[in-house]
Amino acid sequence: MNTKATTDKEERKALKRAARKKAAPKAKRAAGVARGSQKKKVKKMVKGQRKR
């Protein structure tokens, strides 16, 4: 939702809340997908190597 044109903070907040309410619910995350802290950590890499 683009609210750049709205300058008033409270009005922008109301617009965003309304948009969130109207939007379709997001799908659940797939079972095998790690998120954030559960992701595999990258150990020290050699210069020039890709990390993932």
C-alpha positions in Angstrom: 0.0 0.0 0.0 1.5 3.3 -1.1 0.9 6.0 1.6 3.7 8.5 0.5 1.1 11.1 -0.6 -0.5 11.2 2.9 1.4 13.5 5.2 -0.6 13.1 8.4 0.8 10.2 10.5 -2.5 9.3 12.1 -4.3 9.3 8.7 -1.6 7.1 7.2 -1.9 4.7 10.1 -5.6 4.4 9.6 -5.2 3.8 5.8 -2.6 1.1 6.4 -4.7 -0.7 9.0 -7.7 -0.6 6.7 -5.6 -2.1 3.9 -4.3 -4.9 6.2 -7.8 -5.7 7.2 -9.1 -5.9 3.6 -6.1 -7.9 2.3 -6.4 -11.7 1.9 -4.8 -13.7 4.8 -1.2 -14.8 4.1 -0.5 -18.5 3.6 1.2 -20.4 6.4 5.0 -21.0 6.0 5.9 -24.4 4.5 7.0 -27.0 7.0 10.6 -27.4 5.8 11.4 -23.7 5.6 13.7 -22.4 8.3 13.2 -18.8 9.4 15.7 -16.3 11.0 17.5 -17.9 14.0 16.7 -21.5 12.7 18.7 -20.9 9.5 22.0 -22.6 9.0 24.8 -20.3 10.1 27.7 -19.4 7.8 31.1 -20.0 9.2 34.2 -18.0 8.2 34.6 -17.9 4.4 37.5 -17.5 2.1 37.6 -14.2 0.2 35.7 -14.4 -3.1 33.6 -17.4 -2.2 29.8 -17.4 -2.3 28.2 -17.8 1.1 25.1 -19.7 0.1 
